[in-house]
Amino acid sequence: MLIFLNALVKPLWVLTENAVQNAVGHEDWGTYTAMFSFAFLFITLSDMGINQYSTKTLASQPQLLKSYFPNLLSAKILLNMAYPLIIVALGHWVMGFTQRELYFLFLLCLVHGGNQFVQFFRANFQAMQEFRIDGFASVVDKVVLLLLVWALFYVGLDIESFIYARVGTTLLTIVLFYIVISRLYGWLAPRFDARLVGRILRASFSFGLITILYSIHDKVDQVMLKELANEVETSLYAAAYRWMDAFSMYLWLVLTMFFARFAYHIKDPGEQSELLRAGQIVTALPLIFVCVFVFFYGEQLLWQQTNSSAVQLHIMSLSLKILFVAMCINALFMVYSTLLTSTGYVVFVNWLIVGAILVNIVLNFWLIPQYGALAAAFSTAVSLAIAGLAYVVYTHLRLPVQVPFLLLGKIVLAGLGLAVTFFVLSQTSLSWYINTLLAAALYGGLCVLLGLIPKDLLEMLKK
């Protein structure tokens, strides 16, 4: 249900965001992207790891919900009052943003903070294994935002009205899901037990750290592009990154469920091994197909960028292909990070992300002044490859679960077979969509032939 709903809504949102970027222009969109990314760098200040800690703890101890939720809600309120003030101060005193940029930054902090409230409600749904409700929660804000933005296209759209629509949608979604969770578990009014909240924040610190590290790794490119290049390069990169982010949503949705299941079976290495195999298949196979498609026909995704020059379209297309190499790496290896994080190896994951961030930043400082958006995409791919391989090696050496190396090899073989298929078909006179359909059919047959789609996979996921 979760994946199905997002498969309906996410493409509409990506296409709408493309249209907004094309309408407001690369310069305004570059400013918006830089402010959005700068606020996102420090998003953990609005959460401090509470969301992931809630999922992990309540999945194994659901009886704690009524004592934890009201206190954590109070903590979230206090954190989200401080978060915009801190980020705007950093933007003013450290980054030297203009008054207009600071105004955008403040509004986007409200959006990020509000989204973290929604994620907090979803964390509780996930922990209580309410995945159907979580599925609806994952798309409601996007549906409302789509309706508002479509209306703005008729009454007059600019970057400010787009940001206002995001703020209004976020606030409405918070109210809606607070009502839902109160209907499910009774009225849970905020209260503040300082001792309990302090203990939880200490326990959630490692999750908060991993959140800020992932945030830095994901968004530092776009901030550095604005500072080392310009708003236009930032916008070109954002156009490519948006597609990676859209397809990666499938990965994060699936891994959210696996995080809860790994935590639920924390004392059963055998069950975790089976979940790891299932996760490897479910995350890798669909996204490998997408990545290979983009490598051969990625320019087809940029059809809405009608106000861009040929050079700009070329930069976006190359950036897109490099970023989808990075996504392919994530598709293969992020399930190992999820396993490590959910079973108590957060410190190792944190240090590994620190290393990936350093690689990313060094490469960006070196390459962005000369290569712009292409450099940011390349840095992302290299840093993710290093981290991904380390996840697998550490899991094999330290965890009691069995790493499915044979399965990994078969998945890579299927991906290579798909690439060869696309290459051969691309040399024919057939249209790109016919080639894609033929490649999909042959890829599906190859996956079945290699035994990558076991009959019991669906039953395993239903558990």
ZANU-457918 format. One record per residue (C-alpha): x, y, z; residue number from 1. Coordinates in pm, 1 decimal, padded with zeros to 6 digits. Each point is the difference from the previous one (the first is absolute). Layout:
! residues N
R;X;Y;Z;NUM .
...
***
This chain:
! residues 463
R;00000.0;00000.0;00000.0;1 .
R;00279.9;00240.9;00097.1;2 .
R;00187.7;-00055.1;-00324.9;3 .
R;-00316.2;00001.3;-00213.8;4 .
R;-00123.0;00334.7;00134.4;5 .
R;00337.9;00164.5;-00046.5;6 .
R;00028.5;-00147.1;-00349.1;7 .
R;-00318.2;00191.2;-00084.1;8 .
R;00081.6;00331.5;00164.0;9 .
R;00377.6;00039.1;-00024.3;10 .
R;00018.7;00015.0;-00383.2;11 .
R;-00267.4;00271.5;-00002.7;12 .
R;00197.9;00198.2;00255.5;13 .
R;00326.0;-00030.5;-00193.8;14 .
R;-00166.3;00114.4;-00321.9;15 .
R;-00165.4;00288.4;00183.7;16 .
R;00327.6;00107.5;00159.7;17 .
R;00165.8;-00014.3;-00342.4;18 .
R;-00272.5;00229.8;-00132.3;19 .
R;00048.0;00240.9;00291.2;20 .
R;00375.5;00014.6;-00063.7;21 .
R;-00058.3;00063.8;-00368.6;22 .
R;-00252.8;00275.1;00082.6;23 .
R;00199.5;00193.5;00261.9;24 .
R;00337.8;-00032.6;-00174.2;25 .
R;00334.7;-00152.1;00094.9;26 .
R;00120.1;00296.5;00208.4;27 .
R;-00299.5;00012.4;00237.0;28 .
R;-00013.1;-00378.6;00016.3;29 .
R;00371.8;-00010.7;00077.6;30 .
R;-00052.0;00239.0;00291.4;31 .
R;-00293.1;-00207.0;00126.9;32 .
R;00202.3;-00322.1;-00031.0;33 .
R;00298.9;00144.0;00185.2;34 .
R;-00218.4;00125.2;00288.8;35 .
R;-00196.0;-00325.5;00009.9;36 .
R;00324.8;-00197.7;00013.1;37 .
R;00163.9;00224.4;00260.8;38 .
R;-00299.1;-00041.3;00231.8;39 .
R;00004.3;-00375.2;-00064.5;40 .
R;00366.7;-00025.5;00103.0;41 .
R;-00099.3;00062.3;00362.0;42 .
R;-00341.7;-00164.4;-00000.4;43 .
R;00099.1;-00225.8;00288.3;44 .
R;-00026.6;00305.5;00229.4;45 .
R;-00377.0;-00032.0;-00042.7;46 .
R;00002.7;-00368.2;00090.7;47 .
R;00320.8;-00109.4;00179.9;48 .
R;-00052.4;-00360.0;-00109.1;49 .
R;-00341.9;-00030.9;00165.1;50 .
R;-00171.6;-00141.3;-00309.8;51 .
R;00234.9;-00293.7;-00055.1;52 .
R;00026.9;-00064.6;00372.7;53 .
R;-00380.2;-00014.4;00025.3;54 .
R;-00023.1;-00255.0;-00281.1;55 .
R;00274.1;-00220.9;00142.4;56 .
R;-00117.7;00014.9;00363.5;57 .
R;-00375.7;-00025.4;-00049.3;58 .
R;00033.1;-00279.5;-00256.6;59 .
R;00142.4;-00221.9;00273.3;60 .
R;-00185.2;00161.6;00297.0;61 .
R;-00339.5;00127.5;-00125.7;62 .
R;-00130.9;00038.4;00355.2;63 .
R;00215.6;00312.9;00038.5;64 .
R;-00202.1;00199.7;-00255.3;65 .
R;-00229.4;00183.4;00243.2;66 .
R;00284.7;00109.4;00226.5;67 .
R;00251.1;00084.1;-00273.4;68 .
R;-00216.0;00174.7;-00260.2;69 .
R;-00129.3;00296.9;00209.6;70 .
R;00347.3;00078.4;00133.3;71 .
R;00170.0;-00035.6;-00334.9;72 .
R;-00267.5;00220.0;-00156.1;73 .
R;00086.6;00275.3;00248.5;74 .
R;00368.6;-00042.2;-00075.4;75 .
R;-00071.3;00025.4;-00373.5;76 .
R;-00195.3;00322.5;00051.4;77 .
R;00289.3;00160.2;00189.1;78 .
R;00256.1;-00117.5;-00255.0;79 .
R;-00205.6;00138.2;-00288.3;80 .
R;-00030.3;00337.9;00167.4;81 .
R;00378.2;00025.1;00025.1;82 .
R;00091.7;-00152.9;-00337.3;83 .
R;-00101.4;00288.7;-00234.2;84 .
R;00162.8;00259.9;00224.2;85 .
R;00331.8;-00185.9;00008.8;86 .
R;00006.9;-00062.7;-00375.9;87 .
R;-00089.6;00358.3;-00092.3;88 .
R;00272.2;00124.7;00236.4;89 .
R;00252.0;-00229.8;-00170.0;90 .
R;-00117.8;00116.6;-00340.8;91 .
R;00044.6;00364.5;00099.6;92 .
R;00321.3;-00004.4;00203.3;93 .
R;00189.4;-00288.9;-00162.0;94 .
R;-00122.4;-00018.9;-00360.7;95 .
R;-00086.3;00366.5;-00056.9;96 .
R;-00332.3;-00070.7;-00171.8;97 .
R;-00205.8;00295.0;-00124.7;98 .
R;-00323.1;00110.7;00169.7;99 .
R;-00209.3;-00173.0;-00266.9;100 .
R;00201.6;-00320.6;00036.0;101 .
R;-00038.3;00010.0;00380.3;102 .
R;-00376.8;00038.8;-00036.4;103 .
R;-00012.9;-00304.0;-00227.0;104 .
R;00226.0;-00184.4;00242.8;105 .
R;-00233.8;00068.4;00293.9;106 .
R;-00305.5;-00122.2;-00190.5;107 .
R;00179.5;-00312.6;-00119.5;108 .
R;00108.9;-00073.1;00357.4;109 .
R;-00370.2;-00003.0;00088.3;110 .
R;-00054.4;-00248.2;-00282.9;111 .
R;00284.5;-00227.2;00110.8;112 .
R;-00098.5;00019.2;00365.5;113 .
R;-00361.9;-00073.1;-00084.2;114 .
R;00100.6;-00296.3;-00212.9;115 .
R;00193.3;-00135.4;00295.8;116 .
R;-00321.3;00017.2;00205.2;117 .
R;-00175.7;-00204.1;-00267.7;118 .
R;00291.3;-00245.2;-00002.7;119 .
R;-00034.6;-00027.3;00378.7;120 .
R;-00364.1;-00102.8;-00035.4;121 .
R;00100.4;-00244.5;-00274.0;122 .
R;00275.5;-00143.6;00219.8;123 .
R;-00264.3;-00093.1;00254.1;124 .
R;-00220.8;-00157.5;-00268.4;125 .
R;00298.6;-00202.9;-00123.9;126 .
R;00098.8;-00109.6;00349.1;127 .
R;-00353.9;-00123.8;00064.9;128 .
R;00013.2;-00182.4;-00337.9;129 .
R;-00279.7;00222.5;-00137.9;130 .
R;00149.1;00003.1;-00348.9;131 .
R;-00327.8;00070.0;-00181.1;132 .
R;-00054.0;00322.5;00193.6;133 .
R;00365.6;00085.0;-00051.1;134 .
R;-00054.4;-00043.4;-00372.5;135 .
R;-00274.5;00262.3;-00002.8;136 .
R;00207.2;00229.0;00222.8;137 .
R;00284.0;-00013.4;-00250.0;138 .
R;-00204.3;00156.7;-00281.9;139 .
R;-00264.5;00227.4;00153.9;140 .
R;00224.3;00306.8;00014.0;141 .
R;00108.2;-00046.6;-00361.3;142 .
R;-00361.0;-00033.6;-00119.3;143 .
R;-00102.7;00323.1;00174.9;144 .
R;00311.4;00178.6;-00125.1;145 .
R;-00064.4;-00116.1;-00356.0;146 .
R;-00349.3;00148.9;00008.1;147 .
R;00128.2;00331.2;00136.4;148 .
R;00283.4;00028.9;-00251.6;149 .
R;-00224.4;-00089.9;-00294.3;150 .
R;-00234.3;00278.0;00113.0;151 .
R;00294.1;00241.2;00015.3;152 .
R;00080.9;-00066.3;-00365.5;153 .
R;-00336.4;00158.5;-00084.8;154 .
R;-00000.2;00293.3;00245.8;155 .
R;00369.4;00086.6;-00026.6;156 .
R;00303.9;-00201.6;00108.6;157 .
R;00330.7;00130.0;00128.6;158 .
R;00256.6;-00147.4;00235.3;159 .
R;-00147.2;00172.4;00307.2;160 .
R;-00352.8;-00130.3;-00056.0;161 .
R;00145.7;-00348.0;-00052.9;162 .
R;00174.9;00018.7;00338.2;163 .
R;-00318.5;00128.7;00168.9;164 .
R;-00185.9;-00300.1;-00141.9;165 .
R;00258.5;-00232.8;00153.1;166 .
R;-00031.4;00163.6;00342.7;167 .
R;-00380.9;-00014.8;-00001.4;168 .
R;-00005.7;-00363.0;-00110.8;169 .
R;00242.4;-00105.1;00272.1;170 .
R;-00200.5;00166.3;00277.9;171 .
R;-00324.2;-00158.9;-00123.1;172 .
R;00160.9;-00346.2;-00010.6;173 .
R;00128.1;00031.5;00357.6;174 .
R;-00349.5;00076.8;00130.0;175 .
R;-00153.4;-00284.9;-00200.3;176 .
R;00232.3;-00272.2;00124.7;177 .
R;-00002.9;00117.9;00358.9;178 .
R;-00375.4;-00057.4;-00017.2;179 .
R;00054.5;-00344.2;-00158.8;180 .
R;00246.3;-00117.8;00262.9;181 .
R;-00227.8;00128.7;00278.1;182 .
R;-00292.9;-00193.0;-00148.6;183 .
R;00208.9;-00318.1;-00012.0;184 .
R;00156.6;00009.5;00345.2;185 .
R;-00210.9;00247.7;00194.7;186 .
R;00060.8;00368.5;00070.1;187 .
R;00374.3;00044.1;00047.9;188 .
R;00044.2;00358.0;00118.2;189 .
R;00355.6;00135.9;00021.3;190 .
R;00164.8;-00023.7;00339.1;191 .
R;00357.4;00044.5;00110.3;192 .
R;00182.6;-00233.2;00237.0;193 .
R;00347.3;00153.9;-00009.9;194 .
R;00168.7;-00311.6;00135.5;195 .
R;-00164.6;-00233.7;-00253.5;196 .
R;00058.5;00238.3;-00291.1;197 .
R;00363.6;00043.6;00100.2;198 .
R;00050.4;-00375.6;00013.0;199 .
R;-00162.3;-00047.3;-00340.0;200 .
R;00203.0;00280.2;-00159.9;201 .
R;00321.0;-00154.0;00130.2;202 .
R;-00105.4;-00336.7;-00141.5;203 .
R;-00105.3;00153.7;-00332.5;204 .
R;00316.9;00207.4;-00040.4;205 .
R;00167.9;-00252.3;-00228.3;206 .
R;-00308.3;-00003.5;-00224.2;207 .
R;00002.2;00380.8;-00004.7;208 .
R;00363.4;-00005.5;-00099.4;209 .
R;-00062.8;-00242.5;-00283.6;210 .
R;-00285.3;00222.2;-00122.4;211 .
R;00216.1;00310.8;-00016.6;212 .
R;00277.4;-00194.9;-00170.0;213 .
R;-00235.7;-00134.8;-00265.9;214 .
R;-00142.2;00351.5;-00040.7;215 .
R;00344.7;00147.8;-00055.2;216 .
R;00094.5;-00272.3;-00245.0;217 .
R;-00323.3;00041.1;-00198.2;218 .
R;-00016.6;00381.2;-00017.3;219 .
R;00353.3;00137.8;00041.0;220 .
R;00050.2;-00019.6;-00378.5;221 .
R;-00278.1;00248.3;-00068.3;222 .
R;00120.8;00245.5;00263.4;223 .
R;00358.9;-00022.9;-00128.2;224 .
R;-00114.3;00048.1;-00359.6;225 .
R;-00158.1;00333.9;00090.0;226 .
R;00312.2;00114.8;00183.8;227 .
R;00265.3;-00138.6;-00239.9;228 .
R;-00191.2;00039.4;-00328.5;229 .
R;-00334.9;00183.6;-00031.2;230 .
R;-00377.6;-00032.4;00030.3;231 .
R;-00037.9;-00126.6;-00356.9;232 .
R;00237.4;-00295.2;00054.8;233 .
R;-00189.3;-00071.7;00323.0;234 .
R;-00328.3;-00005.1;-00190.1;235 .
R;00137.0;-00226.7;-00274.7;236 .
R;00124.4;-00245.4;00261.1;237 .
R;-00333.0;00020.2;00183.6;238 .
R;-00188.3;-00092.6;-00318.3;239 .
R;00205.0;-00319.1;-00029.2;240 .
R;00002.3;-00071.4;00373.3;241 .
R;-00378.7;00025.0;00014.6;242 .
R;-00033.8;-00310.9;-00216.8;243 .
R;00248.6;-00191.2;00211.5;244 .
R;-00188.2;00110.3;00311.3;245 .
R;-00331.8;-00106.0;-00153.0;246 .
R;00108.8;-00353.2;-00082.1;247 .
R;00195.2;-00025.2;00324.9;248 .
R;-00328.7;00054.6;00182.0;249 .
R;-00082.2;-00361.1;-00083.7;250 .
R;00320.6;-00102.6;00174.6;251 .
R;-00067.8;00202.6;00314.2;252 .
R;-00360.3;-00120.6;00022.9;253 .
R;00105.2;-00363.9;-00021.6;254 .
R;00290.8;00042.9;00240.2;255 .
R;-00225.5;00171.7;00253.9;256 .
R;-00202.5;-00320.5;00023.6;257 .
R;00313.0;-00214.2;00014.1;258 .
R;00141.4;00220.2;00278.3;259 .
R;-00302.9;-00078.6;00214.5;260 .
R;00015.0;-00373.0;-00087.4;261 .
R;00374.0;-00027.2;00068.1;262 .
R;-00055.5;00162.8;00340.0;263 .
R;-00295.1;-00230.1;00072.7;264 .
R;00217.6;-00309.8;-00064.5;265 .
R;00310.1;00138.4;00169.5;266 .
R;00051.8;-00325.2;00195.9;267 .
R;-00054.9;-00229.9;-00298.5;268 .
R;00300.3;00004.9;-00240.5;269 .
R;-00160.7;-00266.7;-00218.1;270 .
R;-00309.0;00210.0;-00063.8;271 .
R;00217.0;00306.8;-00055.5;272 .
R;00202.0;-00192.5;-00259.8;273 .
R;-00320.2;-00084.9;-00186.2;274 .
R;-00113.3;00361.7;00022.2;275 .
R;00339.0;00112.2;-00132.3;276 .
R;-00037.5;-00226.2;-00304.1;277 .
R;-00351.6;00128.0;-00061.3;278 .
R;00113.0;00359.7;00045.1;279 .
R;00287.8;-00049.2;-00241.5;280 .
R;-00238.6;-00122.4;-00270.2;281 .
R;-00278.8;00250.6;00060.1;282 .
R;00228.4;00304.5;00009.4;283 .
R;00247.0;-00089.5;-00273.8;284 .
R;-00189.3;-00157.5;-00289.6;285 .
R;-00248.7;00280.3;-00082.4;286 .
R;00250.8;00281.4;00047.3;287 .
R;00270.1;-00167.0;-00209.1;288 .
R;-00245.1;00000.9;-00289.6;289 .
R;-00070.1;00370.9;00054.2;290 .
R;00371.0;00084.0;00022.3;291 .
R;00091.4;-00182.5;-00320.7;292 .
R;-00293.0;00164.8;-00179.5;293 .
R;00121.5;00344.0;00109.2;294 .
R;00354.1;-00077.9;-00113.6;295 .
R;-00126.9;-00061.0;-00354.6;296 .
R;-00306.0;00225.4;-00020.0;297 .
R;00028.4;00245.4;00290.2;298 .
R;-00056.3;00303.7;-00221.1;299 .
R;-00361.8;-00114.5;-00042.9;300 .
R;-00066.4;00102.8;00361.0;301 .
R;00087.7;00363.8;-00072.9;302 .
R;-00280.4;00065.7;-00249.3;303 .
R;-00155.4;00272.3;00218.3;304 .
R;00311.7;00219.8;00004.3;305 .
R;-00113.0;00200.3;-00302.9;306 .
R;00157.2;00326.7;00120.1;307 .
R;00350.1;-00150.1;00026.6;308 .
R;00274.9;00036.6;-00258.9;309 .
R;00160.0;-00295.9;-00178.9;310 .
R;00308.8;00031.4;00221.2;311 .
R;-00212.4;00003.0;00316.0;312 .
R;-00192.8;-00306.6;-00117.1;313 .
R;00329.2;-00178.9;-00068.8;314 .
R;00127.6;00077.0;00351.9;315 .
R;-00326.6;-00117.5;00156.1;316 .
R;00005.5;-00321.6;-00203.7;317 .
R;00358.5;-00089.4;00093.6;318 .
R;-00062.2;00086.9;00366.3;319 .
R;-00308.8;-00219.9;-00007.7;320 .
R;00193.5;-00300.5;-00129.6;321 .
R;00277.5;00038.8;00257.1;322 .
R;-00251.7;00037.3;00283.9;323 .
R;-00178.9;-00315.7;-00106.4;324 .
R;00327.6;-00188.4;00026.8;325 .
R;-00003.3;00121.1;00361.2;326 .
R;-00359.0;-00118.8;00041.0;327 .
R;00090.9;-00342.8;-00136.9;328 .
R;00267.4;-00023.7;00270.8;329 .
R;-00258.7;00092.7;00262.6;330 .
R;-00241.5;-00259.6;-00137.8;331 .
R;00261.3;-00271.0;00048.4;332 .
R;00135.9;00095.7;00340.8;333 .
R;-00237.0;00220.0;00205.2;334 .
R;-00184.3;-00300.4;00142.8;335 .
R;00323.3;-00081.3;00187.2;336 .
R;00007.3;00347.2;00152.5;337 .
R;-00362.4;-00049.0;00107.9;338 .
R;00086.0;-00332.1;00163.7;339 .
R;00298.3;00149.5;00183.7;340 .
R;-00192.8;00304.5;00120.4;341 .
R;-00299.6;-00199.1;00124.9;342 .
R;00208.4;-00253.0;00193.0;343 .
R;00228.3;00226.3;00203.0;344 .
R;00295.1;00076.1;-00230.0;345 .
R;-00084.6;00367.4;-00036.7;346 .
R;00344.0;00124.2;00109.2;347 .
R;00173.9;-00185.1;-00283.1;348 .
R;-00252.4;00130.4;-00253.0;349 .
R;00053.7;00354.0;00130.2;350 .
R;00377.1;-00019.4;-00040.6;351 .
R;-00038.7;-00146.0;-00345.9;352 .
R;-00228.5;00283.7;-00107.4;353 .
R;00249.6;00251.3;00140.8;354 .
R;00262.6;-00153.4;-00227.1;355 .
R;-00234.8;00015.5;-00299.9;356 .
R;-00078.7;00365.9;00073.8;357 .
R;00369.2;00088.6;00015.5;358 .
R;00060.0;-00171.7;-00335.0;359 .
R;-00299.3;00184.6;-00144.9;360 .
R;00106.9;00342.1;00128.2;361 .
R;00363.8;-00038.1;-00108.3;362 .
R;-00102.1;-00106.8;-00350.0;363 .
R;-00250.6;00285.4;-00020.5;364 .
R;00255.6;00263.5;00101.9;365 .
R;00240.0;-00141.0;-00257.1;366 .
R;-00237.0;-00052.6;-00292.5;367 .
R;-00304.2;00232.8;00027.3;368 .
R;00182.2;00323.4;-00100.0;369 .
R;00089.2;-00163.4;-00333.4;370 .
R;-00279.6;-00249.9;-00066.4;371 .
R;-00298.6;00134.6;00196.0;372 .
R;-00302.3;-00230.0;00022.2;373 .
R;00185.4;-00294.1;-00155.8;374 .
R;00257.6;00012.7;00279.1;375 .
R;-00268.9;-00011.6;00268.8;376 .
R;-00157.8;-00306.3;-00161.7;377 .
R;00336.1;-00176.3;-00031.8;378 .
R;00089.8;00071.3;00364.9;379 .
R;-00330.4;-00148.2;00114.3;380 .
R;00055.0;-00321.6;-00197.0;381 .
R;00356.0;-00051.6;00126.7;382 .
R;-00085.9;00058.2;00366.1;383 .
R;-00302.5;-00232.3;-00014.3;384 .
R;00205.9;-00276.6;-00161.0;385 .
R;00256.9;00013.2;00280.7;386 .
R;-00268.4;-00005.5;00269.7;387 .
R;-00202.4;-00276.5;-00165.9;388 .
R;00290.3;-00242.3;-00025.0;389 .
R;00092.3;00068.3;00362.4;390 .
R;-00355.9;-00082.3;00115.5;391 .
R;00019.8;-00343.5;-00160.7;392 .
R;00347.8;-00081.0;00133.6;393 .
R;-00088.5;00106.3;00355.4;394 .
R;-00326.2;-00196.6;-00004.2;395 .
R;00187.1;-00310.5;-00114.2;396 .
R;00272.4;00035.1;00264.6;397 .
R;-00200.3;00113.5;00304.4;398 .
R;-00364.3;-00106.9;-00021.4;399 .
R;-00139.5;-00351.4;00054.6;400 .
R;-00209.4;00025.3;-00317.1;401 .
R;00105.1;-00157.5;-00328.3;402 .
R;00093.4;00242.1;-00277.6;403 .
R;-00151.5;-00137.8;-00325.3;404 .
R;00311.3;00034.5;-00217.7;405 .
R;-00131.1;-00244.7;-00260.8;406 .
R;-00323.4;00195.6;-00021.3;407 .
R;00196.1;00324.9;-00038.2;408 .
R;00198.6;-00154.2;-00283.9;409 .
R;-00316.7;-00110.1;-00178.1;410 .
R;-00150.2;00347.5;00035.1;411 .
R;00312.7;00159.1;-00149.2;412 .
R;-00008.9;-00256.1;-00282.5;413 .
R;-00363.9;00085.2;-00070.3;414 .
R;00091.6;00369.1;-00009.7;415 .
R;00282.3;-00063.2;-00247.6;416 .
R;-00234.6;-00206.5;-00215.2;417 .
R;-00249.0;00286.6;00003.0;418 .
R;00270.6;00249.0;-00102.5;419 .
R;00103.0;-00220.4;-00293.1;420 .
R;-00365.5;-00031.8;-00101.8;421 .
R;-00052.8;00376.8;00003.4;422 .
R;00323.0;00053.9;-00195.2;423 .
R;-00097.7;-00245.6;-00273.1;424 .
R;-00352.6;00141.2;-00025.2;425 .
R;00131.7;00357.8;-00011.0;426 .
R;00185.9;-00086.2;-00321.3;427 .
R;-00327.3;-00083.4;-00175.2;428 .
R;-00248.3;00240.6;-00158.1;429 .
R;-00267.6;-00076.3;00259.7;430 .
R;-00129.2;00285.3;00217.5;431 .
R;00127.5;00036.4;00355.4;432 .
R;-00325.7;-00107.8;00163.2;433 .
R;-00021.8;-00317.9;-00210.5;434 .
R;00359.8;-00078.7;00094.3;435 .
R;-00084.7;00059.1;00366.2;436 .
R;-00296.9;-00238.8;-00010.3;437 .
R;00207.2;-00269.1;-00171.6;438 .
R;00284.9;00046.6;00247.7;439 .
R;-00244.2;-00023.9;00292.5;440 .
R;-00139.6;-00329.0;-00129.8;441 .
R;00345.7;-00149.8;-00055.2;442 .
R;00118.7;00127.4;00340.1;443 .
R;-00296.8;-00159.7;00172.8;444 .
R;00070.8;-00329.5;-00174.4;445 .
R;00368.3;00016.9;00094.5;446 .
R;-00089.1;00065.4;00365.9;447 .
R;-00227.8;-00304.7;00002.6;448 .
R;00266.9;-00210.0;-00172.3;449 .
R;00257.2;00100.1;00263.4;450 .
R;-00242.3;-00083.0;00282.7;451 .
R;-00019.4;00360.0;00121.5;452 .
R;-00377.2;-00005.2;00049.3;453 .
R;-00069.6;-00288.8;00241.1;454 .
R;-00356.7;-00121.6;00035.8;455 .
R;-00003.6;00065.6;00374.0;456 .
R;00113.5;00364.8;-00029.2;457 .
R;-00351.5;00143.1;00026.7;458 .
R;-00079.9;-00213.3;00304.4;459 .
R;00327.0;00106.0;00162.9;460 .
R;-00087.1;00367.0;-00049.4;461 .
R;-00352.6;-00048.3;00135.5;462 .
R;00145.0;-00127.9;00326.5;463 .
***
